[in-house]
Amino acid sequence: MALEEKREKRPPVTPMMIEEEAALRNGSRGLPPGPWAEAAGPRPRTTERHIAVHKRLVLGFAVSILALLAVTMIAVLLSVRFEECGAAADGPPRAGGNGSLSGAARQPPGAGQPPGRPEEEVRGGEAAEEEEEEEEEEEWQRRRELPPWARPRLPRHLRPLHYNLMLTAFMENFTFSGEVNVQLEVRNASRYIVLHAHRMHIEAVRVAEDKLAGGVRVARTFFYPQTQVFVVVLNRSLEVQRSYNLKIIYNALIENELLGFFRSSYVLHGERR
């Protein structure tokens, strides 16, 4: 009897204890069943299928961005190519600051050529003039001097005494024709007349002595764009202390920028004038 009394008495197993043990096994941290136990229970983890779906979405977004960039680059390259093809089809531009062509380029084919003169003869004459110009430049190089038309300032062997200028403007196409007569005094003998000219088409050039003497034959004329001058080459040198008259007939555009003979406009009562 004594031994039996000393045995530890275990508490009776109740239904509450069974529920708690089942909760611990199910992972509910020993909370009794109810809303608190459901909130505290373990949440299901993201499955591998969901991860694969997310990767596909990110990959698709990256591919769409790359495709958009590629299409944009192709469009830009095509537009540049079309502009180059259009410029090549129009021919090489000979333009000034505002895109207007030089005086020689503004003239239609055959303008300024004598009637009945074949184009081959004109080209041959231009080639001969270019050769003469190169020979003259070589001669000046042998002298170790710049030719008069390549110097930054006009030569001083001639002094202008008087200008007589006449202009006729054509407002329907913004062109004009002009004639200038310059009285020159010769200080040093020379066969070159150099004066400033730019964006003009020269129709005729004549050089004559004073009223009692005859004319001086003009060998050739040319523009020198580097210094924006027009050069008249004579067959003989002008004599010192003599007076000569230079006559030039020309035409050109009335420019739309602040250059030479230019045009401007204003608006009055909504009307451009």
SEKENU-323018 format. One record per residue (C-alpha): chain; residue in one letter; x, y, z; residue number from 1. Coordinates in nm, 2 decimals. Layout:
// residues N
+-------+------+--------+--------+--------+------+
| chain | resn |     c1 |     c2 |     c3 | resi |
+-------+------+--------+--------+--------+------+
|     A |    A |      X |      Y |      Z |  NUM |
...
+-------+------+--------+--------+--------+------+
//
This chain:
// residues 273
+-------+------+--------+--------+--------+------+
| chain | resn |     c1 |     c2 |     c3 | resi |
+-------+------+--------+--------+--------+------+
|     A |    M |   0.00 |   0.00 |   0.00 |    1 |
|     A |    A |   0.28 |   0.24 |   0.08 |    2 |
|     A |    L |   0.44 |   0.18 |  -0.26 |    3 |
|     A |    E |   0.12 |   0.25 |  -0.43 |    4 |
|     A |    E |   0.07 |   0.57 |  -0.25 |    5 |
|     A |    K |   0.41 |   0.70 |  -0.35 |    6 |
|     A |    R |   0.34 |   0.67 |  -0.72 |    7 |
|     A |    E |   0.30 |   1.00 |  -0.89 |    8 |
|     A |    K |  -0.05 |   1.07 |  -0.99 |    9 |
|     A |    R |  -0.09 |   1.18 |  -1.35 |   10 |
|     A |    P |  -0.36 |   1.44 |  -1.43 |   11 |
|     A |    P |  -0.65 |   1.30 |  -1.62 |   12 |
|     A |    V |  -0.65 |   1.36 |  -2.00 |   13 |
|     A |    T |  -0.91 |   1.61 |  -2.09 |   14 |
|     A |    P |  -1.05 |   1.70 |  -2.44 |   15 |
|     A |    M |  -0.87 |   2.04 |  -2.41 |   16 |
|     A |    M |  -0.53 |   1.87 |  -2.39 |   17 |
|     A |    I |  -0.61 |   1.66 |  -2.69 |   18 |
|     A |    E |  -0.70 |   1.97 |  -2.90 |   19 |
|     A |    E |  -0.38 |   2.15 |  -2.79 |   20 |
|     A |    E |  -0.16 |   1.86 |  -2.88 |   21 |
|     A |    A |  -0.33 |   1.84 |  -3.22 |   22 |
|     A |    A |  -0.28 |   2.21 |  -3.28 |   23 |
|     A |    L |   0.09 |   2.18 |  -3.20 |   24 |
|     A |    R |   0.12 |   1.90 |  -3.45 |   25 |
|     A |    N |  -0.06 |   2.11 |  -3.72 |   26 |
|     A |    G |   0.17 |   2.41 |  -3.66 |   27 |
|     A |    S |  -0.08 |   2.65 |  -3.50 |   28 |
|     A |    R |   0.16 |   2.72 |  -3.21 |   29 |
|     A |    G |  -0.08 |   2.57 |  -2.95 |   30 |
|     A |    L |  -0.36 |   2.82 |  -3.00 |   31 |
|     A |    P |  -0.70 |   2.70 |  -2.96 |   32 |
|     A |    P |  -0.91 |   2.66 |  -3.27 |   33 |
|     A |    G |  -1.08 |   2.98 |  -3.38 |   34 |
|     A |    P |  -1.01 |   3.31 |  -3.58 |   35 |
|     A |    W |  -0.69 |   3.39 |  -3.39 |   36 |
|     A |    A |  -0.55 |   3.04 |  -3.46 |   37 |
|     A |    E |  -0.62 |   3.08 |  -3.83 |   38 |
|     A |    A |  -0.45 |   3.42 |  -3.85 |   39 |
|     A |    A |  -0.14 |   3.30 |  -3.67 |   40 |
|     A |    G |  -0.11 |   2.99 |  -3.88 |   41 |
|     A |    P |   0.17 |   2.94 |  -4.14 |   42 |
|     A |    R |   0.10 |   3.10 |  -4.48 |   43 |
|     A |    P |   0.15 |   2.89 |  -4.80 |   44 |
|     A |    R |   0.49 |   2.97 |  -4.97 |   45 |
|     A |    T |   0.52 |   3.10 |  -5.33 |   46 |
|     A |    T |   0.53 |   2.81 |  -5.56 |   47 |
|     A |    E |   0.79 |   2.76 |  -5.84 |   48 |
|     A |    R |   0.51 |   2.81 |  -6.09 |   49 |
|     A |    H |   0.45 |   3.16 |  -5.97 |   50 |
|     A |    I |   0.82 |   3.24 |  -5.99 |   51 |
|     A |    A |   0.84 |   3.11 |  -6.35 |   52 |
|     A |    V |   0.54 |   3.33 |  -6.45 |   53 |
|     A |    H |   0.71 |   3.64 |  -6.30 |   54 |
|     A |    K |   1.04 |   3.57 |  -6.48 |   55 |
|     A |    R |   0.84 |   3.54 |  -6.81 |   56 |
|     A |    L |   0.67 |   3.88 |  -6.75 |   57 |
|     A |    V |   1.01 |   4.05 |  -6.68 |   58 |
|     A |    L |   1.17 |   3.89 |  -6.99 |   59 |
|     A |    G |   0.88 |   3.99 |  -7.21 |   60 |
|     A |    F |   0.90 |   4.35 |  -7.09 |   61 |
|     A |    A |   1.27 |   4.37 |  -7.16 |   62 |
|     A |    V |   1.23 |   4.22 |  -7.51 |   63 |
|     A |    S |   0.96 |   4.48 |  -7.59 |   64 |
|     A |    I |   1.19 |   4.76 |  -7.48 |   65 |
|     A |    L |   1.47 |   4.63 |  -7.70 |   66 |
|     A |    A |   1.24 |   4.59 |  -8.00 |   67 |
|     A |    L |   1.12 |   4.95 |  -7.96 |   68 |
|     A |    L |   1.47 |   5.08 |  -7.95 |   69 |
|     A |    A |   1.56 |   4.88 |  -8.26 |   70 |
|     A |    V |   1.26 |   5.02 |  -8.45 |   71 |
|     A |    T |   1.35 |   5.38 |  -8.35 |   72 |
|     A |    M |   1.71 |   5.34 |  -8.47 |   73 |
|     A |    I |   1.60 |   5.19 |  -8.80 |   74 |
|     A |    A |   1.35 |   5.48 |  -8.86 |   75 |
|     A |    V |   1.62 |   5.74 |  -8.79 |   76 |
|     A |    L |   1.87 |   5.57 |  -9.02 |   77 |
|     A |    L |   1.61 |   5.55 |  -9.30 |   78 |
|     A |    S |   1.52 |   5.92 |  -9.27 |   79 |
|     A |    V |   1.88 |   6.02 |  -9.29 |   80 |
|     A |    R |   1.93 |   5.80 |  -9.59 |   81 |
|     A |    F |   1.63 |   5.96 |  -9.77 |   82 |
|     A |    E |   1.77 |   6.31 |  -9.70 |   83 |
|     A |    E |   2.10 |   6.21 |  -9.85 |   84 |
|     A |    C |   1.94 |   6.06 | -10.16 |   85 |
|     A |    G |   1.73 |   6.38 | -10.20 |   86 |
|     A |    A |   2.04 |   6.60 | -10.17 |   87 |
|     A |    A |   2.23 |   6.39 | -10.42 |   88 |
|     A |    A |   1.94 |   6.40 | -10.67 |   89 |
|     A |    D |   1.92 |   6.78 | -10.64 |   90 |
|     A |    G |   2.29 |   6.82 | -10.72 |   91 |
|     A |    P |   2.57 |   6.97 | -10.51 |   92 |
|     A |    P |   2.45 |   7.30 | -10.36 |   93 |
|     A |    R |   2.65 |   7.61 | -10.41 |   94 |
|     A |    A |   2.49 |   7.83 | -10.15 |   95 |
|     A |    G |   2.57 |   8.12 |  -9.93 |   96 |
|     A |    G |   2.48 |   8.18 |  -9.57 |   97 |
|     A |    N |   2.10 |   8.18 |  -9.64 |   98 |
|     A |    G |   2.10 |   7.90 |  -9.90 |   99 |
|     A |    S |   2.08 |   8.13 | -10.20 |  100 |
|     A |    L |   2.30 |   8.02 | -10.49 |  101 |
|     A |    S |   2.59 |   8.22 | -10.63 |  102 |
|     A |    G |   2.54 |   8.44 | -10.93 |  103 |
|     A |    A |   2.67 |   8.19 | -11.18 |  104 |
|     A |    A |   2.45 |   7.91 | -11.04 |  105 |
|     A |    R |   2.13 |   8.13 | -11.06 |  106 |
|     A |    Q |   2.15 |   8.16 | -11.43 |  107 |
|     A |    P |   1.97 |   7.91 | -11.65 |  108 |
|     A |    P |   2.18 |   7.68 | -11.87 |  109 |
|     A |    G |   2.33 |   7.88 | -12.15 |  110 |
|     A |    A |   2.27 |   8.22 | -11.98 |  111 |
|     A |    G |   2.53 |   8.47 | -12.07 |  112 |
|     A |    Q |   2.66 |   8.28 | -12.37 |  113 |
|     A |    P |   2.66 |   8.44 | -12.71 |  114 |
|     A |    P |   2.38 |   8.31 | -12.94 |  115 |
|     A |    G |   2.48 |   8.03 | -13.17 |  116 |
|     A |    R |   2.79 |   7.94 | -12.97 |  117 |
|     A |    P |   2.81 |   7.56 | -12.90 |  118 |
|     A |    E |   2.84 |   7.44 | -12.54 |  119 |
|     A |    E |   3.16 |   7.25 | -12.62 |  120 |
|     A |    E |   3.33 |   7.57 | -12.73 |  121 |
|     A |    V |   3.22 |   7.75 | -12.42 |  122 |
|     A |    R |   3.37 |   7.47 | -12.20 |  123 |
|     A |    G |   3.69 |   7.47 | -12.40 |  124 |
|     A |    G |   3.72 |   7.85 | -12.35 |  125 |
|     A |    E |   3.66 |   7.81 | -11.97 |  126 |
|     A |    A |   3.93 |   7.54 | -11.95 |  127 |
|     A |    A |   4.17 |   7.76 | -12.14 |  128 |
|     A |    E |   4.10 |   8.05 | -11.90 |  129 |
|     A |    E |   4.16 |   7.82 | -11.60 |  130 |
|     A |    E |   4.49 |   7.72 | -11.75 |  131 |
|     A |    E |   4.59 |   8.08 | -11.80 |  132 |
|     A |    E |   4.49 |   8.16 | -11.45 |  133 |
|     A |    E |   4.71 |   7.88 | -11.31 |  134 |
|     A |    E |   5.00 |   7.99 | -11.52 |  135 |
|     A |    E |   4.97 |   8.34 | -11.39 |  136 |
|     A |    E |   4.95 |   8.22 | -11.03 |  137 |
|     A |    E |   5.26 |   8.01 | -11.09 |  138 |
|     A |    E |   5.44 |   8.32 | -11.22 |  139 |
|     A |    W |   5.35 |   8.51 | -10.91 |  140 |
|     A |    Q |   5.47 |   8.23 | -10.70 |  141 |
|     A |    R |   5.81 |   8.23 | -10.88 |  142 |
|     A |    R |   5.82 |   8.60 | -10.79 |  143 |
|     A |    R |   5.74 |   8.50 | -10.44 |  144 |
|     A |    E |   5.45 |   8.74 | -10.43 |  145 |
|     A |    L |   5.07 |   8.70 | -10.40 |  146 |
|     A |    P |   4.87 |   8.78 | -10.71 |  147 |
|     A |    P |   4.66 |   9.10 | -10.68 |  148 |
|     A |    W |   4.34 |   8.90 | -10.65 |  149 |
|     A |    A |   4.46 |   8.68 | -10.36 |  150 |
|     A |    R |   4.56 |   8.97 | -10.13 |  151 |
|     A |    P |   4.34 |   9.06 |  -9.84 |  152 |
|     A |    R |   4.30 |   9.42 |  -9.96 |  153 |
|     A |    L |   4.25 |   9.56 | -10.30 |  154 |
|     A |    P |   4.57 |   9.67 | -10.49 |  155 |
|     A |    R |   4.66 |  10.04 | -10.49 |  156 |
|     A |    H |   4.78 |  10.07 | -10.85 |  157 |
|     A |    L |   4.43 |  10.21 | -10.94 |  158 |
|     A |    R |   4.24 |  10.49 | -10.77 |  159 |
|     A |    P |   3.86 |  10.53 | -10.83 |  160 |
|     A |    L |   3.77 |  10.89 | -10.90 |  161 |
|     A |    H |   3.39 |  10.87 | -10.97 |  162 |
|     A |    Y |   3.11 |  10.61 | -10.97 |  163 |
|     A |    N |   2.80 |  10.62 | -11.18 |  164 |
|     A |    L |   2.56 |  10.35 | -11.08 |  165 |
|     A |    M |   2.22 |  10.25 | -11.23 |  166 |
|     A |    L |   1.99 |   9.98 | -11.10 |  167 |
|     A |    T |   1.67 |   9.83 | -11.22 |  168 |
|     A |    A |   1.47 |   9.61 | -10.97 |  169 |
|     A |    F |   1.22 |   9.35 | -11.06 |  170 |
|     A |    M |   0.99 |   9.29 | -10.76 |  171 |
|     A |    E |   0.80 |   9.00 | -10.92 |  172 |
|     A |    N |   1.10 |   8.77 | -10.89 |  173 |
|     A |    F |   1.33 |   8.97 | -10.66 |  174 |
|     A |    T |   1.61 |   9.02 | -10.92 |  175 |
|     A |    F |   1.78 |   9.33 | -11.05 |  176 |
|     A |    S |   2.01 |   9.44 | -11.33 |  177 |
|     A |    G |   2.28 |   9.70 | -11.29 |  178 |
|     A |    E |   2.53 |   9.90 | -11.48 |  179 |
|     A |    V |   2.83 |  10.08 | -11.32 |  180 |
|     A |    N |   3.08 |  10.32 | -11.47 |  181 |
|     A |    V |   3.39 |  10.38 | -11.27 |  182 |
|     A |    Q |   3.65 |  10.65 | -11.36 |  183 |
|     A |    L |   3.99 |  10.52 | -11.27 |  184 |
|     A |    E |   4.33 |  10.69 | -11.22 |  185 |
|     A |    V |   4.64 |  10.47 | -11.29 |  186 |
|     A |    R |   4.91 |  10.51 | -11.03 |  187 |
|     A |    N |   5.12 |  10.21 | -11.13 |  188 |
|     A |    A |   5.12 |  10.03 | -11.46 |  189 |
|     A |    S |   4.93 |   9.70 | -11.45 |  190 |
|     A |    R |   4.71 |   9.48 | -11.67 |  191 |
|     A |    Y |   4.48 |   9.38 | -11.39 |  192 |
|     A |    I |   4.17 |   9.55 | -11.25 |  193 |
|     A |    V |   4.05 |   9.40 | -10.92 |  194 |
|     A |    L |   3.73 |   9.50 | -10.75 |  195 |
|     A |    H |   3.49 |   9.35 | -10.49 |  196 |
|     A |    A |   3.20 |   9.14 | -10.63 |  197 |
|     A |    H |   3.00 |   8.86 | -10.48 |  198 |
|     A |    R |   2.69 |   8.66 | -10.59 |  199 |
|     A |    M |   2.67 |   8.84 | -10.93 |  200 |
|     A |    H |   2.65 |   8.74 | -11.29 |  201 |
|     A |    I |   2.86 |   8.96 | -11.52 |  202 |
|     A |    E |   2.72 |   9.01 | -11.86 |  203 |
|     A |    A |   2.97 |   9.25 | -12.01 |  204 |
|     A |    V |   3.30 |   9.43 | -11.92 |  205 |
|     A |    R |   3.45 |   9.72 | -12.12 |  206 |
|     A |    V |   3.75 |   9.93 | -12.05 |  207 |
|     A |    A |   3.82 |  10.26 | -12.24 |  208 |
|     A |    E |   4.06 |  10.55 | -12.20 |  209 |
|     A |    D |   3.93 |  10.91 | -12.18 |  210 |
|     A |    K |   3.71 |  11.04 | -12.46 |  211 |
|     A |    L |   3.99 |  11.11 | -12.70 |  212 |
|     A |    A |   4.14 |  10.76 | -12.69 |  213 |
|     A |    G |   4.00 |  10.42 | -12.79 |  214 |
|     A |    G |   3.92 |  10.12 | -12.58 |  215 |
|     A |    V |   4.15 |   9.86 | -12.42 |  216 |
|     A |    R |   4.08 |   9.50 | -12.51 |  217 |
|     A |    V |   3.97 |   9.27 | -12.23 |  218 |
|     A |    A |   4.15 |   8.93 | -12.24 |  219 |
|     A |    R |   3.94 |   8.75 | -11.99 |  220 |
|     A |    T |   3.76 |   8.80 | -11.66 |  221 |
|     A |    F |   3.71 |   8.56 | -11.36 |  222 |
|     A |    F |   3.58 |   8.55 | -11.00 |  223 |
|     A |    Y |   3.81 |   8.47 | -10.71 |  224 |
|     A |    P |   3.57 |   8.34 | -10.43 |  225 |
|     A |    Q |   3.84 |   8.32 | -10.17 |  226 |
|     A |    T |   3.86 |   8.70 | -10.14 |  227 |
|     A |    Q |   3.52 |   8.78 | -10.31 |  228 |
|     A |    V |   3.67 |   8.98 | -10.59 |  229 |
|     A |    F |   3.62 |   9.01 | -10.97 |  230 |
|     A |    V |   3.93 |   9.03 | -11.19 |  231 |
|     A |    V |   3.96 |   9.19 | -11.53 |  232 |
|     A |    V |   4.27 |   9.09 | -11.72 |  233 |
|     A |    L |   4.36 |   9.32 | -12.01 |  234 |
|     A |    N |   4.57 |   9.26 | -12.32 |  235 |
|     A |    R |   4.81 |   9.54 | -12.22 |  236 |
|     A |    S |   4.91 |   9.74 | -11.92 |  237 |
|     A |    L |   4.73 |  10.06 | -11.83 |  238 |
|     A |    E |   4.96 |  10.36 | -11.86 |  239 |
|     A |    V |   5.05 |  10.56 | -11.56 |  240 |
|     A |    Q |   4.89 |  10.90 | -11.50 |  241 |
|     A |    R |   4.61 |  10.82 | -11.74 |  242 |
|     A |    S |   4.24 |  10.81 | -11.68 |  243 |
|     A |    Y |   4.03 |  10.51 | -11.78 |  244 |
|     A |    N |   3.66 |  10.42 | -11.77 |  245 |
|     A |    L |   3.55 |  10.08 | -11.65 |  246 |
|     A |    K |   3.20 |   9.97 | -11.75 |  247 |
|     A |    I |   3.04 |   9.66 | -11.61 |  248 |
|     A |    I |   2.69 |   9.53 | -11.68 |  249 |
|     A |    Y |   2.56 |   9.26 | -11.44 |  250 |
|     A |    N |   2.25 |   9.10 | -11.28 |  251 |
|     A |    A |   2.18 |   8.93 | -10.95 |  252 |
|     A |    L |   1.92 |   8.84 | -10.69 |  253 |
|     A |    I |   1.78 |   9.08 | -10.44 |  254 |
|     A |    E |   1.90 |   8.89 | -10.13 |  255 |
|     A |    N |   1.68 |   8.81 |  -9.83 |  256 |
|     A |    E |   1.96 |   8.87 |  -9.58 |  257 |
|     A |    L |   2.18 |   9.17 |  -9.49 |  258 |
|     A |    L |   2.41 |   9.13 |  -9.79 |  259 |
|     A |    G |   2.46 |   9.37 | -10.07 |  260 |
|     A |    F |   2.13 |   9.48 | -10.24 |  261 |
|     A |    F |   1.88 |   9.31 | -10.00 |  262 |
|     A |    R |   1.51 |   9.31 |  -9.94 |  263 |
|     A |    S |   1.31 |   9.35 |  -9.62 |  264 |
|     A |    S |   0.94 |   9.34 |  -9.52 |  265 |
|     A |    Y |   0.70 |   9.46 |  -9.26 |  266 |
|     A |    V |   0.34 |   9.39 |  -9.16 |  267 |
|     A |    L |   0.08 |   9.66 |  -9.16 |  268 |
|     A |    H |  -0.29 |   9.59 |  -9.07 |  269 |
|     A |    G |  -0.23 |   9.22 |  -9.12 |  270 |
|     A |    E |  -0.08 |   9.27 |  -9.46 |  271 |
|     A |    R |   0.29 |   9.20 |  -9.54 |  272 |
|     A |    R |   0.45 |   9.48 |  -9.74 |  273 |
+-------+------+--------+--------+--------+------+
//
